[in-house]
Amino acid sequence: MKLPRRQFLHLAAGAGIIPPISRVAWAQTYPARPVRIIVGYPSGGSNDLLARLMAQWLSERMGQQFFIENRPGAASNIATEAVVRADPDGHTLLMVSTANMSNAALYEKLNYNFIRDIAPVAGVMRVPLVMEVNLAIPASTVPDFIAYAKANPGKINFASGGIGTSIHLSAELFKMMAGIDMQHVPYRGNGPALTDLLGGQVQIMFDTMPQAIGTIRAGKLRALAVTTARRSEVLPDTPTVGESVPGYEASSLYGVAAPRNTPAEIVDKLNREINAALTDPTMKTRLADLGGIALAGSPADFGKLIVVETEKWTKVIRTGNIKPP
């Protein structure tokens, strides 16, 4: 049936009004059922612990259960693809880590484009890494270590929890900027890497703050520097790498993302609640216990940070000719 022009335009105009109203109503009733936050790593790690803190907060604030689903494997690519392919209704979220910003350069044939296929929700936390050495290494400062490494090219082994992790890439960036030669020894997780560092099988590691702090305070390892641009409140007397290697900065980043095309109203609602968590005194104390620095900000802020970090680690991976396992 052919409609008169005036009636057709009236219906078309009405159709244009419906989606925004529906989207607002959808956001007002969100979440309508339990929400899963997918974590690309096993339970117990920094990514998982932070996701559980956020899930507890959001459950209490938003009237539905937010629960964790651990999908480890392939450097978090399995978890990321599950979120990318989920319905964009806000009921499936991803706990983002630095690996999401390096995998595009590390893996040539991913089934998704992270920047294109996710909707940034909120940056949560930046965690400093600690440049720590076995006590047998005759270095108490970053300049000492650089001099020692240059006097022993290729003889120093650095550990990581796996190829392409923030621990690995932070050390590779240090190699590039300090002009030294070290050999990478990847492990299946940060725990085994730390064990061999303590035992002297490897000499240095750019460790996560939550894992490093206990062994450093116990005097079992020597902290030379933290990797962030400013000193850490957890180790206030420890200098930054950048104080000796100008321009150096690295950290583990964490945040929350949703599938592309998730309504902006839902993204904004989640962003407000996550930002509220980051200003809550109890939550701030818990983040500080993890050695973290709260990020907060808008979804656009987090999106820009993802782009900057992706470009940074892509350069490191390509310059170092780093390949996946």
N, C-alpha and C positions, 0 to 999 in steps of 0.2 A: 504494500500500500504506500502510495506516495503522499507524504504529508505536505500541507501548505507551508510555504516558506516561513511565515510568522510563527506557526506552531512548532516547526522544526527548530528555529532559533531559540524559542522559549524552552524547549526540552533540552537543547544543547547547553544553554546557559544553566539550567537547573542541574544537569549532569556535572557541570564544572564546579558547582557548589558542593555537591555531595562528598567527594573525596576528602576535602579538608575537614569537614564536620566529622566524618567517620574517623579520620586520623586522630583528631583531638579527643573524641569519645574513647577511642581505642587506648590512647595514652592515659586517659583518666582512669580506666578500669585495669590498666596494666600494673602488675602481672596478674593474669587470669588463672594461672596454674603454676606449679613449681617450676623454677628456672634452674637449668644446669649450667655450671661454669666448667668448661673443659680445660684440663691441665695436661700439657704435653709431656709430663714427667711423672715418675713414681711418687707415691706419698712420702712425706718427710723432708723433702727438699725445700729450698727457699721459695720457689714458685708455688708449691703446694701449700706451704704454711701461710703465705700471704693470701692466696686464694681463699683459704678457709677463714681467715680473719674477715675478709670482705664479704664472704657468704654469710657469716654470722651476723654482721652488721646489717646487710641488706635484708636478711630474713626478718630481723627485728623491726626494721623501719618500713618495709613495704608490704607486710601482711601475707606473704607467701614464702614457702621454703626455697632458699637458694642452696643447691647442693653441688658437691664437687664430683666430677667424673674424670678419673685419671686415665689418659690414653697415651702412655709412653711409647716411644719408638721413632726412628728416623729423624732425630733432632727436632722433635715437636711437629714435624710435617703431617703426621697422621692426625693429630688433634686439630691442627689448623685447617686441614682439608675438611674435617667433619663439621667445623663451624662454618666454613665458607659455603658448604652445600646445604646447610640447615635452613629452615624457613626463616625469613627475615622478620620475625615477630617479637624479638627481644627475649624469647624464652630459651635461647641457646647463646652463650657468651664464651669468649676465649680469654684465658689468662695469658696475656702477651709477655714475651721475654725478649731479650736481646737476640736470641737465635732467630726469631721471626724476621729480624732486620738484616741478618747475614745470610740466611738460607737462599735468598734469590741469587746471590753471587756464587754460593757454594754448590748449589744443585742446578744443573742445566735444564732438567726436564721436570719441573714441578707442574702439578695439575692446576695451579692457581697462580695469580699474581697478588701478593699480599697487599700491596698498597692499593691496588684497584678493587680487590674483592672483599675488603673488610671496611666496616664503619668504625673509626676510632671513637671510643666512649670517654675514657679518662686515663690520664697518666696517674699512676699510684705512687711509685717509689723509685728512687735512684739509689743503688747500693754500691758503695765504694768497694773496690778490691784492694787487697793488701799484698804488696810485693814483699814476700817473706823468703828467707833462705835457711838452709840447714846450718847449724851452729859451727860446722867444720869449715864453712866458707869464710875466708879472712876479709870480710867486708862489713862495715857498720853503717855505711852510707851509700846512697846511689852512686856518687862519683867513685867511691872505693870499688863498688861492684863493676862498674863500667871499665875501670882500669884493669881489674882482675880478669874480666872477660876478654878484653883486647890482648892481654898477655897469654891467654889460653884459648885461642880461637877454636871453636868446634868441640871443645872438651867439656862444656857445661851443658847439662840436660835440664830442661824445664818441663814440669808436669802440667797436665790439664785433665779435666774430666771428660774430654772428648774433643774431636776435631770440630772447629767452628763455634765452640762455646765462648762465652765472654772471657773466661779464664785463658783460653788458648789465644784468642785474638788480641787481648790486652798485652800479652807477652810478645806477640808478633809485631804489634805497633811499637812496643818498646825497642825491640830489635832494630826496626827500621829507623827510628828516630835517634837511637843512641849509636847506631853504626857498629853493632856487635854481631857475633855469630854464636848462636846457641842451637841445640838440637831439641826438637819437640818429642816428648814421650806422652802419647795420649793414653788415658785409662778409661775404663767403663764406669765413670762416675767420679765425683770429687773425693769421696771417702778413700778409695784405694790409692788415689794420687797423693793424698795427704799422708797416708801410712808410709809410702815409699819415700816421701820427702823427709819424714821423721827418721826413717831408717838410713838415709843417705844414699839410696839408689838413684835419686835425682837431687839436684842442688837448689832449685829455686821454683817457686810457684806464685802466680798471681791469684791468690785465693779469695773466696767470698768472705766478707766480713763476719757473718754469723759462724762460719766454720773456723775461721782463723783465730778469732779473738781468744778462745780458751787456751790454745797451745802457746800463743804469744805471751799471755799473762802468766802462764805457768813456766815461762822461760825455756820452753822446748824448741822454739823457733825464734829467729830474729826478724823483726819487722824493719824493713828499710824505708818504706814509704807507702802512702795510700795513693790510689790512682785518680781520685777526683780532683777537680780544679781547686777545691779548698780543703783544708784539713778536716778530719773527722772528729766529732765530739766524743766518739768512743775511744779514739787514740789521739788525744789532742797534742801530745808531744811528738808525734810521728809526722815528719814532713810529707809534702806531696811529691810525686815524681816530677811534676812540672817545675818545682823549685830548682831542680838540677837539669831537667830536659825541657826547656821552654816550649810551651804549646802542647805538651802531652796531657791528655785527659781521657779516661776510660771508666766505664762503670757498667754494672748490670741494671738494665731498665725493666720495669714491670708496669703493666697497665691492663686495661680491659677493652675488648673490642667485640663487635657484633657483626653478623653478616651484612654485606652490602645491601642497600635498599631497606634496611631497618628504618622505620619512620623516625624522623628527626625528633618528634615529640617524645618518643620512648628513649632515644639516645640522650636527650637533654634531661629527662627525668632521672635516668640512671646516673648521669654525670653529676647532678645536684646532690644525690644521696652519697655518692662516693666522695665528692669534695667535702661534704659534711663530716664524713668519717675521718678525713685527713686533718680536720681541725678539732676533733674530739680529743680531750686530754688523755683519756685512757688509751685510745687508739694510737695517739702520737707516742705514748710511752712504749707500746708494743712494737711499733715500727722502729723506734730508737733502739730497742733491745735487739732487733735484727740488723742494726747498723745502718738503717735506711734514712734517706732524706725524702720527705713527702714532695710529690710533684704538683698535684692538683691542676687547675686550669680547665679550659674549655675543650670540647672534642676537637676543635680546629687546632688548638695548641698541641694536643697529643699527636694529631695527624702530621703537623709540621716536624715534630721531634722524630717521628718514625722515618720521615723522608731524609732528614739530616743524618740520622744514625745509619740508615741503609746506605747512603752515599759514602759515609766514612768507612764502614766495614767492607763495602765492595772494593774500595781502593786498596785496603790492607790485603784482602784475599787475592786480588789480582796481582798486586805487586809481589806478594809472597808465593804466588803460584800454588795456593793451598787447594787441595783436592779432598772431596769427601771420602770417608772410609769405604 
